[in-house]
């Protein structure tokens, strides 16, 4: 395609799924990956025949909305961990899909029940504040000088996108996000443990999935 609404897997966020329709043909997109400057829509023809130069409708699966919620929640979680545990906390990895979020971060010991509660309350307070997300492109130098969080060791392009959530969070990020923090609904930590020496992992849920889990 000359352009695509499908998000290619990157930064811990899974690739989009959905449908590409063309007259009487349908192509089911099961995954989206980046290959250089190209976006690869991986899947199969489920109806008719797809032809070169046809005009198509590209429709992303509605489940991406829940993926957006989980991705935006990782930004809030990152900042909450730094506020509760200290500024030594840095993201070491993540996985975001429509079902849950996983966040790896630097910290020497396990979190107490009080610390986990403080983090969870802080994230949910940020959600209830319902601030709008601001997204803007700028040079990597301007982004860092403005205080935007950058991942250590990550290679960034000369121009990056900075996602800001009120006065709470500001990170360099190319993923998909909600329009307002309130769209996330709610946030629930379901586990915390060790991954490697000095690296901890939190698994959490948001929105309807979190409410189903609590119920």
C-alpha positions in Angstrom: 0.0 0.0 0.0 1.1 3.6 -0.5 0.1 4.2 3.1 -1.3 2.1 5.9 -3.2 2.5 9.2 -1.7 -0.7 10.5 0.9 -0.3 13.2 4.0 -2.4 12.6 5.4 -4.2 15.7 7.9 -2.0 17.5 8.8 -0.8 21.0 7.1 -3.7 22.7 3.7 -3.1 21.0 2.5 -6.0 18.9 1.6 -5.5 15.2 -2.0 -4.7 14.3 -4.5 -7.2 12.9 -7.5 -6.5 10.7 -8.8 -6.7 7.1 -7.9 -5.3 3.7 -10.9 -5.2 1.4 -10.9 -4.8 -2.4 -14.2 -5.1 -4.3 -15.1 -8.7 -3.8 -11.8 -9.7 -2.2 -10.7 -9.8 1.4 -7.2 -10.2 2.9 -7.0 -11.1 6.6 -4.1 -9.3 8.3 -2.8 -11.5 11.1 0.4 -9.5 11.9 2.1 -6.3 10.8 5.9 -6.0 10.7 8.4 -3.3 9.6 11.1 -4.1 7.0 13.2 -1.1 6.4 10.8 1.6 5.2 8.2 -1.0 4.2 5.2 -2.1 6.2 4.5 -5.8 5.8 0.9 -6.9 6.1 1.2 -10.6 6.9 -1.8 -12.9 6.5 -3.9 -14.6 3.9 -6.5 -14.1 1.2 -9.8 -15.3 2.6 -12.1 -14.3 -0.2 -11.7 -13.5 -3.9 -8.4 -12.4 -5.4 -6.3 -9.3 -4.6 -5.0 -7.4 -7.6 -2.1 -4.9 -8.0 -3.2 -1.3 -8.3 -6.6 -1.9 -6.8 -8.0 0.7 -4.4 -8.6 -1.0 -1.0 -10.2 -0.3 2.4 -7.8 -1.1 5.2 -9.5 -1.7 8.5 -7.6 -2.3 11.8 -9.2 -4.7 14.3 -11.1 -2.8 17.0 -9.1 -4.7 19.7 -6.3 -2.1 19.0 -8.2 0.2 21.3 -7.4 -2.0 24.2 -3.8 -2.2 23.1 -3.7 1.6 23.1 -5.0 1.6 26.7 -2.2 -0.9 27.7 0.5 1.1 26.0 -0.5 4.4 27.5 -0.7 2.7 30.9 3.0 1.7 30.6 4.0 5.3 30.4 2.0 6.1 33.5 3.4 3.0 35.3 7.0 4.0 34.4 6.6 7.4 36.0 4.8 6.0 39.0 7.6 3.5 39.6 10.1 6.3 39.4 8.1 8.5 41.8 7.7 5.7 44.4 11.0 3.8 44.1 13.4 6.5 42.8 14.8 7.9 39.6 17.1 5.0 39.2 14.1 3.1 37.7 14.4 2.8 34.0 12.4 0.7 31.5 14.3 -2.4 30.4 11.6 -4.0 28.2 7.9 -4.2 27.6 5.2 -6.2 25.9 1.8 -4.6 25.0 -1.1 -6.3 23.4 -4.9 -6.3 23.7 -4.9 -8.6 26.7 -2.4 -7.2 29.1 0.8 -5.2 29.6 4.2 -6.4 30.8 6.8 -3.9 32.0 10.4 -4.7 32.9 12.4 -2.1 34.9 15.7 -1.7 36.8 15.4 -2.1 40.6 17.4 -4.1 43.0 14.7 -5.8 45.2 11.1 -6.9 45.3 8.4 -4.4 45.9 6.5 -4.4 49.1 2.7 -4.5 49.2 2.7 -0.8 50.3 4.9 0.1 47.3 2.7 -1.8 44.8 -0.4 -0.2 46.3 1.2 3.3 46.0 2.2 2.7 42.4 -1.3 1.3 41.5 -3.1 4.3 43.2 -0.8 6.8 41.5 -1.5 5.3 38.0 -5.3 5.2 38.7 -5.2 8.8 39.9 -3.5 9.8 36.7 -6.2 7.9 34.8 -9.1 9.6 36.7 -7.5 13.1 36.1 -8.4 12.4 32.4 -5.7 14.7 30.9 -5.3 14.9 27.1 -2.3 13.3 25.5 -0.1 15.7 23.5 2.0 14.2 20.7 4.5 16.3 18.8 7.6 15.7 16.6 10.9 17.3 17.3 14.7 16.7 17.0 16.1 14.1 19.4 18.2 16.8 21.0 15.2 19.0 21.7 13.3 16.1 23.0 16.0 15.2 25.5 16.6 18.8 26.6 12.8 19.2 27.2 13.0 16.4 29.8 11.4 13.6 27.7 12.3 10.1 28.9 14.5 8.2 26.4 15.4 4.5 26.7 19.0 3.8 27.5 20.8 2.2 24.5 17.9 2.8 22.1 18.8 4.1 18.7 16.6 7.0 17.7 16.0 8.8 14.4 17.0 12.4 14.1 13.3 13.4 14.4 11.3 11.7 17.1 7.8 11.8 18.6 7.3 13.0 22.1 4.1 11.9 24.0 3.2 14.0 27.0 0.5 13.2 29.6 -0.1 16.5 31.4 2.6 17.1 34.1 2.9 13.5 34.9 4.7 11.7 32.0 6.8 12.8 29.0 8.5 10.1 26.8 9.9 9.6 23.4 7.6 7.0 21.8 6.4 5.9 18.3 3.5 3.7 19.5 -0.3 4.1 19.4 -2.0 5.8 22.4 -5.4 6.8 23.8 -6.6 10.4 23.4 -7.0 11.0 27.1 -5.8 9.1 30.2 -9.4 8.5 31.2 -9.8 6.3 28.2 -7.7 3.7 30.0 -10.5 3.2 32.5 -8.6 1.5 35.3 -5.3 -0.2 36.1 -4.6 -3.4 38.1 -1.3 -5.0 38.9 -1.6 -8.8 38.8 2.0 -9.8 39.4 5.5 -8.5 40.3 8.7 -10.6 40.2 12.3 -10.9 39.1 13.5 -11.4 35.5 17.3 -11.1 36.0 19.7 -9.5 38.4 18.6 -6.0 39.0 15.6 -6.3 36.7 12.0 -6.6 37.9 8.8 -7.3 35.9 5.2 -6.1 36.5 2.2 -7.6 34.7 -0.9 -5.5 34.7 -4.4 -5.2 33.2 -6.5 -2.1 32.1 -10.0 -1.2 31.3 -12.7 -4.0 30.9 -10.1 -6.8 31.2 -9.0 -5.4 34.6 -12.6 -5.1 35.8 -13.3 -8.7 34.7 -10.3 -9.8 36.6 -11.3 -7.9 39.8 -14.9 -9.2 39.6 
